[in-house]
């Protein structure tokens, strides 16, 4: 069943979409692979603070409403809170006493037939060339708990609008955003196994491998043989390029 759009969602779209159309062009590849209905998890690589907006553009253009997990404190802001509620985003308590809140909220949303967008890396990539890093377990655990489709997406271009950790955006000329949607991942062989570390890691590795392969396609390059791992290398941010055209 198709999710019914909230009345306020159109208001949020009316604000955000004209800005995206004025500052970006886009190339959506295989977007028809996004499920037309039913709950699912869409997983992407993360290259910029603005790519949640461009990812939402992709999902919305294919007839679905994207839902993100957001810190509940953000909903306390009068304007931002209104926009987030209007867009149907999911408030999550992230205090230590509510550590499972994000997982529970995401599972509930998927079971309610919603599209939940997850960045498995957990943060913007620290890889110096902006390749996907190793993943965290959240997307895998949601998928195994619900049995929902996991739809990988490789994206490239949002970093040209706002490079990781840069202070000012570069809005003009318009930047090309390219996203490629992959086939749903088959995790069925893991679904009935005990949810221990080995099973969760295998599911996470499959998710990151699928995303990385799609990023290779949209970049036309090969990723490093070993993904950047913040646990081994540290959390230093990717360096800002010397020129706008370097990437």
N, C-alpha and C positions, 0 to 999 in steps of 0.2 A: 504493500500500500504506500502511495506517495505521501511524504510528510506534508502536512498543511503548514503553509508559511504564516508566520505571525504578522498581524497588520503593521507592526512597527518595523518589520524587516525591510519593507519597501522603502521606508524613510532612511534607514541605514545605507541601503544600496544607492539611493538617490544622492547621498553625500559622497560616498566613496568611489563609486564606479566612474563618474565624470572625471575625477582626479586621475584615476588609473588610465582612462582613455586619453587624457591630455598629456600624460607623461610616459606612457609605454605603448609599444605595439606587442602583439603576442602571436605565438605559434603553438597552438594546442595540437599535439600529436596523439592519435589513438584515444581521444577523449571519450569515445563511445564505450570504452572498457569500464568506465565508471558505472556502477550499478544504477539502473533507473529508479529503483525503489529498494526498501529494506535497509536494515542497519549494516554498516560496514566501517572499517577503519582504513583511512587513507594515510599512507606514510610517505614522508618526503625528506630529502636532505635539506639542510638549513644553512643559508649563506648570507642572510641579511635580516635586520630587524623589520624590513618591510615585506619579506616574502610571505608572512601569513596573509597579507592583503592580496598578493598576486595568486597565492594558492586558493584563496576564497573566490577569486575571479574565475579561476579554472572550474572549480566545483559548481559555482552558480551558473556559469555559462552552459553547463551540461545538466541543468534542471534540478540540482539538489541544493540543500541549505547546509553550509559547512558549520560545524560546531567545534569550538576549541575549549579546552579546560583553562580557566583563568583564576588567578588568585582572588579570593572573595573580597580582599581589601580594595581591589580596583573598583568594585561595584559601589563603594562608598562615595566616590566622586560623582557629583550630581550629573554632569554632562556625560562623562565616560560611562558611568553606570547605566544611564538611560540608553545609550547606544548599544552597550553590550547586552542588556536585557532585550532590547528591540531585535537584536540580531540572533537571539536565542542562545547566547553563549552560556557556559556552565560554570557557576561559581564553585570553587573548591577551597575548603579550609585546609591550609597546609601546615598548621601548627603541629608540634610533635604528637599531641594527643589525638590528632586526626590524620595520621600519616597515610592511612589507607583511603582517605577521602577522594583523591584523584582517581584511583583505580575503581572504586565503587561508583562514582559519578559517571565515568566513561562506560562501564559495563551497563549501567542503567540506561544510558543514552542509546547505546547500540541496540539493546533489547527493545527499546521503544521505536526502533526503525530509523534512527538518525545516523548521519554521516559524521563521524568523529575524526578530526584531523590531528595526527600525532607526528611529532618530530622525534624519531627514535634516538637521535644523538643527544637529546636533552638540552642542547644549547647550540648557538651558532658555531660552526666548525672552526677549530683552531688549526686545521691543516694549513700549512703555508701556501698551498696552491688551491685551497678551498674544496678539496675532495672530501667525500663523506668520511666521518670518523667511525670508530667502533660504536656500537649501539647500546642503549640501556634496555631494560627488560619490559618496560611498560606496554608497548604495543603488542609484543608477543604474549604477555599474560592476558591482556584483554581479548585477543583473538582466540587463545586456547580456552578461556573461560566461557566465551559466548559462541564459539564455532562460526563466527561471522567471516565474510570475505575480507581479506587483507589486500588492498590495492596499492602497489608501489608506484611512486611517481618520481622521476628524475627531473630536476629543474635547474635552470641556469639563466642568469641575467639580472636578477634583483640586486646583486651586489654592485652593479653599475649605477644603480640609483643611490644606494647607501651602502658603502663598503663596511664590512664588520668593524665596529667600534670607531668609525669615522664620526665626526661631530656635525657635519653638514651634508645634506643630500645634494646630488647632482641631477636635476630634474630635466634639463634640456641640453641637447636635443633628446627626443623620446628614445627610450631604451627598449631593446627587444627582449622580451621574456619568452623563453622556450621551455615547454614542459612536455614530457612524454609519459603517458600512462601505460603501465605494464599489465600483464595478465594477473588475475588473482593468484595469490600464493597458495600452494597446496600444503597445508600443515596437518592434514587429516591423520597421517601416520603418527603424529605426536599427541593427538587430542586425548586418547584414552590412556596415555602413559602417566605415571605419577609426576606431578609438577615440581620436580626437583631441579637443581641447578643445571644438570646436563641437558634436560629437555628444553628448559627456558633458553639456555644459551644457543642450542641448535636452532630454535625458532628465530631468535634474534639475529643470528648469523645469516640465516636465509633471507630475512627481511633486508638486512644491510647489503647483502650481495646483490639482491634484486634492484635495490635503489641505485647502487654503485654502477651496475651495468647500464641502467637507463641514463645516468649522468654521463657515462662514457659516450652513449649514443648522441645526446644533445650537445655535448662539447666536441665530439669528433676526436677524442683523445683517449689514451689508456690511463687508468688509475694506477697509483702505486701498488706494488704487490702486497704490501702490508698497510692496513688502515691505521691512521693516526690514533693513538690511544693516550688520552689525557692521564690515565692512571700511571703510565710509564714515563711520559714526556713532560707532564705538567699542564698547567692551564693557561700558558701564555697565549695571547690572542694572535691571530694571523696578522702579519705586518701589512700596513697600508701601502698600496703600490705608489711608485714615484710619479706615474702619469696616469691619466684617466683611461688611456687606450691600452694599458699594459695587459689587461685581461680581456 
